Amino acid sequence: MPRSATDIVSIAIKPLELPLAEPFEIAGGRETTARNILACVRLRSGAVGWGEGAPMPSYNDETQSQALRAAHAIEKALLGQDASSWRKLLERIEELIPDSGAARSACGMAVLDAWTRHAHVPLRTLFGGAERAIASDITIPLVSPEAAGQAARRILALGVRTIKIKVGRDVAEDEARVRAVAATNRRLRLMLDANQGYRPEESLKLLRLLKRQDIVPVLFEQPAPAEDYEGLRRVMRLGKVPVAADESASSRQAVWRLVRQRAADVINIKLTKCGLLEAWDIASIARAAGLKLMIGGNIESSLSMTAAAHFAAGLGGFSFVDLDTPLWLARNPMKGVFMGPGGVYDLAEVKAGIGVVPR
């Protein structure tokens, strides 16, 4: 077979350790360091692409060591392959490592970054180029009400008016945390995220308590365990707020089931859950079913979060954007695009690829 400028001539996989400025706690556990993986793909033309995967044990039990093993397992299969046949490559990655979303994300992202750098086009154009910028919310984890109020004031100072509040540990404490945030500005758009920490009864109780304070969230994410589709439907019906599926929306098959059972209003897509190709298919399934789209992540650097911004901006029409995790890092290991004032990812100046590389 003739050599091509877009043939993959090398691939490197390594750990990416990301210490956090302060602990990040959700219903599933507490993280002080994000232990991610980093992939680098080089083409014969000299174009280099980077990709990141973010396993998060407190979220889905995937570990860094598992993701590294999976990524290393496909290095030989990628070498010599033509990156211009990127869809075929991403399908092959899915076949070879079906159980590691983080590895699929890192390797697929690196392939697409390398190819779009070679082609001198921004990654967002690959997905359709619908928009040039998107604006993210900012998250407040499981902290005291006082700390949550202080965090909300800092977020407001950044020009962000949509705040996601982690809940799912204790209804009374969670109500106090949400009230403290709401008190900083009554015009805030508040989103709740229970990360499977609640049963439907607890989610509905929290919503009732908040409603008495005239606090109605614009979205409640994962207010029931992942497999409790009836519970999700119950919160939708009785809570009278839109419900987003995150942990419940882990694959194409899971999203088909959510659609068939009418168990969510919104699908939270994360590249690191399943890789870019499956994420793209999930977006298509959700759109065809009339569900709204959300883009999110685990704890990731600006490399992966900017790639997700390209994905969402390229496809267009995402109702909820949650790409704030680079703000949690003790230092920024990347250079290039970063979330700006108002939570905006401005991709207009990216001429090729993702627009982010390691320092």
N, C-alpha and C positions, 0 to 999 in steps of 0.2 A: 504494500500500500504506500503511495507517495506521501512524503512528509508534508505536513501543513504547518503554517505559522501559528495555528491555534491548537496544536497538539500539546497536551500536558506533559512537561518534561520533568517536573518534580512536584512533590507534595510533602509538606511537613506538618506534623501534628504535635502540639505541646500543651501543657497545662497553662491556664491563665488565672492567676491568683489575684483577687480583687478585694483587698481589705476595705471594710466599710467605715465611714466616719463615725457612725453610731449603730447600735444593733437594729436590725430590721425584724420585727416580730409580727407574725400572722397566726391565725388559729392553729396551723399545723406545726409551728415551731419558731425558733429564733435563729437568725443567721448573723454572724459577725464578719464573715468573709465569704464572698462568692467564689466558689471553686469551679471555674468554667474551663472550656477548652478553646484553643485557637488553631485554625487551619490556614495554611498558606499554599497556594497553587501558583506555579510558574508555567507560562506558555513558552513555546519555542520562539515566539516573537519578542520575548522579554517582558511581556505584560505579567504583572503579579496581582493576584487577588487574595483577599483575606476574608475569613469567616469565623464566626463565634457561635458556640453552643453553650447553653446555660442549664445544666442539670441542677436541680434544687431539691434535696431530700425532703425538706419540710413541705414541699408542694406536691411532688409526684413520686418520691422515693428514688429517683434516678440520681446516681452519684457520679462524681468526676471520673473515678477509676473505671466505672462501667462505660462511660462515654468515650474515654480515651481508648479503651480496648476495642470498642466498636469502630471508631474512626481509623485506628491502625489496621484493622482487619480489611479495609477496602483500599488501602494505599496502592497495592499492586494492580487492583482492578481499574484504577483511574489512570495510572501511568500509561502514556502513549495514546490515550483517547483524545478525540477532537472535541474541544470545548464548544465549538460552534454547534455541535449536536447536543446542546445542553439539556434539552428535555429528555432525550434518551439516557443521558448520563444520570440525571436526577432520578429517573425511573429505576436505573440499575442500582443506585445507592439505596433506594427504598427496598429493593428486593434483597440486597445483601445484608442490610442491618435494619430489619423491621422493628426492632424493639428499643432503639435509641434515638429519640427525637433530637436530642442535643447534638449527637454526632452527625445525623442527617442534615441538620441545620448548618452546622459549621462547614461541612464539606461542600454542600450544595451552594451555600453563600459564597464560599471562596471561588468555586467554579464560575458562578455568575458574575462576581466582581471582576475576575480575570478576563472573562470574555467581553464584558461591556467596557472595560478599560482598553482592551485591544481594539474594539470597534469604535472607541471614542464617543460613547453615548452614556448618559446617566442611567443608573439601574432602573429608575422609575419608568423610563420609556419602554423597557421590556414588558412591564405590566400594563401598559396602555397610556401612560403619560397624562392622566386626567387632570392632575393638580400639581402645583409646584411647591406647595407648603401645607403643613398641617399643624394644628395646635394641640398640645397634650394637657391633660390634667396633671395634678401632683398628688401623691398619696401620703396619708398620715397613717402610720402603723399602729399597733396596739401599744399605746402610751397612756399616761394619766390624762384626765381631762385638762388639767392645767397645761401640761406639755402640748396637748393637742391644740389648745387655744393659741399658744405661743407659735406653734408651727403654722397655724392658719394665717396668723398675722404676717409671718414671713412670706408665705405663699402669695398673699394679697399684694405685698410689696413688689413681687415679681411680675405683677400684672396678670396673674392667673386667677380665673373666677370659677373654675371647676375643680373640686377637691374630692378625691376618693378616700374614704375612711374605712380602715380595716375594723371588722367586728368579728363575732363568732366565739368569743371566750366566755363572757358573762353578760347577760342582758342588761342588768342595772349599770354596770361599768360602761358598757357600750353606749347606752342611752346618754349617760353623762358626757362621754367623749363627743358624741355627735352634737349634743346641745352646746357644748363649749365651742365647737367649730362654727355652728350656725350662728351663735351669738356675735361672732366677729363681723359678720356682714349678712344681713337677711336676704341679700340678692344672690348669694352663692348658689351654684348648682352642686348639690351633694350626691355622691354615689356611695353606696355601701358595698362591702365585699366581705362575705363570711368565710370564704375558702373552705367550705364544707363543715365549718365548726358548729353550725346550728342544725337542729332538726327543724322541719317546717313550723312546728308550734312555736319555737323560740323566735324564729324570724318574724312570724306574724305578731307575736307579743311585742317585739321591738318596734315594729311599724305602728302598732296601736299606741304605744307610749309616745312615740315621736309625733304622731298625728295630733295628740292632745296639746302638743306644743306648737302646732301649725308647721311642723317640719315634715315635708314630703320629699323623699329622695327621687331623683330623676331615674335612678337605676338601682336594682339590688342584684348583685352578682353572687352566684352560687349559694343561694340561701338554704340549700339542702345537700345531703351527701350526693356524690357523683352519680350513683346508680338509682337514686330515688327520683325517678322522672315524675311519678305521681305527686311527690312532695313539691317539686318545682311548679307543676301545674297548679297545685293548691295555693302556693304563695302568689302566683300570677292572678288567680281567680279571686281570692279573698283579700289579698294585700293591696290590690288595685295599683300596683306600681310595675313598671317593666322589669322583667327578670332576665338576667344574662347567664348563659351557661359557659363555664370556663373548664373546670375539671371534667364536667360532663361532656364537653365537646373536644375529645382527645383525638378523634380520627374521622375519616369520611363516614365510616359505618356508624359511629356514635352520633354524628350530626344528622345522618339520615333518620336515625331512631328518634332524635329530638324533633325533627320535622314531622315524622309520622304520628308521634304522640302529642304534638302541639305543646311541648314542654318548655319552651323558651320564646322570648321575644327578640333576644339579641344573642349572637354568637361571638364569644371572645376568641379571636384568632391569635395564636402565639407561634412565631416561626420555630421556636425552640421546642415546642410540643411535638412537632411532626415533620419539620423540614419545609422548605419553600414550596415544593410542588404540591404536597398534600394540603398545605395552607391555602394555596391558590384554588384547589378543587373545593375545599370547604367553603371558601368565599362564594364560589359559583353556586354551590348547593344552597347555601343560606339565602342568597339573592333570589334564586329561582323560586324559593318557598316564601318569599316576602318577609324574611327576617332581617333585622338590622344588623350591621356589622360593627365590631369593636376590634381594635388592635391593641395588644398588650405584650408583656414580657415577664420574665422572671427577674433576677438581679443581673443586669447586663451592662456592658460598657457602651459607649457611644457608637462603636462599630456595629454591633447587632441592633441597637435601637434605631440607628439611622437607616440601616437596611430595612427594618420594619416600617420606618417612615416612608421610604421609597415604595415599598410594597403597597401601603395604604394609599399614598398619594397617587401612585400609578394607576391603581384600580379605581380610586375615587369613591365617594359616597359613604365613607365610614362615619357613623354617627357618634362614636365614642373613641377617644384616643388616649392611651395610658402608657406613655413611653418615657417616663420620668426617672427611671432607675439610675442613670449616670449621676444624678444629683446625690445619690447615697454613697458614692465612692470616696474614700479618703484622698485619693489622687486620681487624676485623669490619665490613664495609660495610653490614650489615643490622641491623635491630632486630626483636625479637619472639622467637619460639621459637628456642632453641639447644640443642644436645646437652648434657644435664646429667650429674650424677654417675651412675656405672654405665653411661655411654653411652646413657642413656635420652632419647628424644624423647617428652615428655609433651604430648599433644595435647588433653587433657581440657579445658583452659581456652580453647581456640580456639573462638570463637563464630561466626566467619564466615571463609570463604576459607582461605588457607594459614596466616595468622597471622604473616607476615613481610613487611616492607616495607623499601625502601632508607632509609638514614639521611638 
